[in-house]
Every structure is written in structure tokens, then in C-alpha cells.
Amino acid sequence: MTPEQRYLELLKKALAFTLWPEPPVPIETFDYHRSPIVRRLLSLLSRLLAFRRLHLVKERSYGLEEREEGRIWPMYAQTMVGLKRLDNLQDCVETVLREGVEGDLIETGVWRGGSCIFMRGILAVYGDTTRKVYVADSFEGLPAPDPSKYSADRSDRLHQIKYLAVSQAEVEANFANYGLLDGQVVFLKGWFKDTLPRAEVQKLAVMRLDGDMYESTMDALGNLYPKLSPGGFCIIDDYALAGCRAAVDDFRASEGISEQMQAVDWTGVYWRKG
Ligand SMILES: C[S@@+](CC[C@H](N)C(=O)[O-])C[C@H]1O[C@@H](n2cnc3c(N)ncnc32)[C@H](O)[C@@H]1O
């Protein structure tokens, strides 16, 4: 293995937090499925314990495979996509660098920023000083569904989950912790429907979509796919989610995209623009 490969292997494992066991989670972290009364009681109890610097936590016992495949919502990781989808991202970025496919890199839906930090790390390790990494997110979580426009999102409840809302300041701090926050990283803050049509992005070599919903996936495809260079990669993180899958299938059908989709793992897919 070259020193570059060693750095990227370690970077992936650090970002996915697979070097360490998954820690217990504070009891209120994933409380959206509990009744309001139980939520309130737990929150009160947590606050009382906090006076004594005690925390109420829940043990989690996940196998390495679930963690590597990005099947869990992790506590400390900077990315939830798992190692297989990070390997795929690495393959795509290394291919466009090697073959000189023109354009920048973007992820729409970044959460704590791990996949974007990884893309910036790949550019850094190969000495690319020209391409940008666009980091597009509301930094406030997912939008409430708009069923009048997107019926596939009708029953989506992801917008209620605070765990998915990570501020831009936190994401910037994560980049800085890895020594990868600089002028090649550009933040696009806001809802995709507002930011992507106006973004300064000219040409893309890799677009990675991870917005979970029909609306979020369609906004990204509609605004960004025309900017993807021939030979560039379109990566979809959430093809296992019905809304995302419907958006991808609708978009591919309406645009007559015939390039074969390749599976990355149980949910990730990608294709290369011809
Ligand atoms: C599943 S998380 C992304 C995980 C991330 N790619 C990683 O590497 O761990 C989904 C993210 O998409 C963002 N998001 C979803 N739909 C959006 C929209 N329409 N506009 C802006 N942000 C959106 C959410 O704020 C959240 O950060």
C-alpha cells in the first residue's frame, strides 16, 4: 500500500468511527418513536441527573458488518454511509482524477460532513489544488414534506428528527479537525430547491446525492445532472428508500438515461455518465 492509500484507509475508518466500539447513546437521542409523555419524563430525569454530571444512556450492540455497511445511525461518526459507500466514493473520485474528467465534487445532504471531508482528503492527498468540494445542506435537517408537489414524500417524518439536523458550524469544525477546511471547500446553505439553481457550480465530475426524500433527490438531479461532465459519476445513497428510488427512476425515465445503475451495497447505487 502506498502512503496515500494508507492515509485514505485510515481517514475512512476515522470518519466512519469503525476503529472504536460504538458508544452507548444518551437516552433522549432517538426518542422520536416514544410517546410525548415518556419523552417528557425522560427529559426531566436526564436534566435532574445532569446536575450530578450523570447521563442516562442506552447500550447498543451492533456487529461490524452493520457498521461497515452503514446500516446504523452512529453516535460519534462524521458519516453514516459506512465503509462500502466510502470505498465507492473513493473509486469514483480517483477515477475522475486519473482520467482527467473535468469538474468539481458535490454532496447534497451532508449531515456531519464526513463524505465531503473524505472527498477533500482525496483531493489533498493527490495534490489537486483546482477542484472544489461543494457541501450542500440546510444544516437544519430535512424539509417537511410537500405532498401537493411530491406525493411520494407524503408520509415522510424525517424532518422531525433532530439527530439529522447538524449546524454548519459543527460541520466546519469537523473539517478543521481533520485539517481539511480551506478555500477548496464551499458551503451551500439552505434548501436544495433554493440553493442549487443559484449555485456557482459550473461543471461537476462527481455528484453524490444523500437527501433521502423524493423532493431532495429530484431537486439535486434536476439542477446538477446537466452539469455533470461526460465520464462523471452520479452516486445515489438512498436507493433503498421508496421516495428517493421513485425520484431516481422518474428522472432517469424522463431524461432517457440508459447508463446501467451499479449497486454499491444494500442501498447505494451509482452510474457513470456516457
Ligand atoms: C442522511 S443525512 C446525510 C448523510 C451524509 N451524507 C453522511 O455522509 O453521513 C441527510 C442530510 O440531508 C439534508 N437534507 C435533506 N433534504 C434536504 C433539502 N431538501 N435541502 C437541504 N438539505 C437537505 C439533511 O439536513 C441531512 O443533513
Ligand as a Chemical Component Dictionary entry (heavy atoms), coordinates in Angstrom:
data_LIG
# 
_chem_comp.id                   LIG 
_chem_comp.type                 NON-POLYMER 
_chem_comp.pdbx_formal_charge   0 
_chem_comp.three_letter_code    LIG 
# 
loop_
_chem_comp_atom.comp_id 
_chem_comp_atom.atom_id 
_chem_comp_atom.alt_atom_id 
_chem_comp_atom.type_symbol 
_chem_comp_atom.charge 
_chem_comp_atom.model_Cartn_x 
_chem_comp_atom.model_Cartn_y 
_chem_comp_atom.model_Cartn_z 
_chem_comp_atom.pdbx_ordinal 
LIG C1  C1  C 0  -28.882 11.116 5.777 1  
LIG S1  S1  S 1  -28.246 12.696 6.032 2  
LIG C2  C2  C 0  -26.788 12.711 5.028 3  
LIG C3  C3  C 0  -25.683 11.778 5.497 4  
LIG C4  C4  C 0  -24.299 12.172 4.986 5  
LIG N1  N1  N 0  -24.200 12.180 3.559 6  
LIG C5  C5  C 0  -23.193 11.320 5.572 7  
LIG O1  O1  O 0  -22.149 11.179 4.907 8  
LIG O2  O2  O -1 -23.339 10.830 6.690 9  
LIG C6  C6  C 0  -29.353 13.708 5.111 10 
LIG C7  C7  C 0  -28.970 15.187 5.089 11 
LIG O3  O3  O 0  -29.693 15.796 4.027 12 
LIG C8  C8  C 0  -30.079 17.103 4.388 13 
LIG N2  N2  N 0  -31.233 17.432 3.522 14 
LIG C9  C9  C 0  -32.184 16.570 3.081 15 
LIG N3  N3  N 0  -33.031 17.176 2.241 16 
LIG C10 C10 C 0  -32.604 18.451 2.109 17 
LIG C11 C11 C 0  -33.062 19.568 1.341 18 
LIG N4  N4  N 0  -34.125 19.466 0.537 19 
LIG N5  N5  N 0  -32.388 20.727 1.422 20 
LIG C12 C12 C 0  -31.299 20.825 2.229 21 
LIG N6  N6  N 0  -30.810 19.801 2.986 22 
LIG C13 C13 C 0  -31.453 18.619 2.927 23 
LIG C14 C14 C 0  -30.351 16.996 5.879 24 
LIG O4  O4  O 0  -30.202 18.227 6.518 25 
LIG C15 C15 C 0  -29.297 15.983 6.340 26 
LIG O5  O5  O 0  -28.119 16.634 6.757 27 
# 
loop_
_chem_comp_bond.comp_id 
_chem_comp_bond.atom_id_1 
_chem_comp_bond.atom_id_2 
_chem_comp_bond.value_order 
_chem_comp_bond.pdbx_ordinal 
LIG C1  S1  SING 1  
LIG S1  C2  SING 2  
LIG S1  C6  SING 3  
LIG C2  C3  SING 4  
LIG C3  C4  SING 5  
LIG C4  N1  SING 6  
LIG C4  C5  SING 7  
LIG C5  O1  DOUB 8  
LIG C5  O2  SING 9  
LIG C6  C7  SING 10 
LIG C7  O3  SING 11 
LIG C7  C15 SING 12 
LIG O3  C8  SING 13 
LIG C8  N2  SING 14 
LIG C8  C14 SING 15 
LIG N2  C9  SING 16 
LIG N2  C13 SING 17 
LIG C9  N3  DOUB 18 
LIG N3  C10 SING 19 
LIG C10 C11 SING 20 
LIG C10 C13 DOUB 21 
LIG C11 N4  SING 22 
LIG C11 N5  DOUB 23 
LIG N5  C12 SING 24 
LIG C12 N6  DOUB 25 
LIG N6  C13 SING 26 
LIG C14 O4  SING 27 
LIG C14 C15 SING 28 
LIG C15 O5  SING 29 
# 
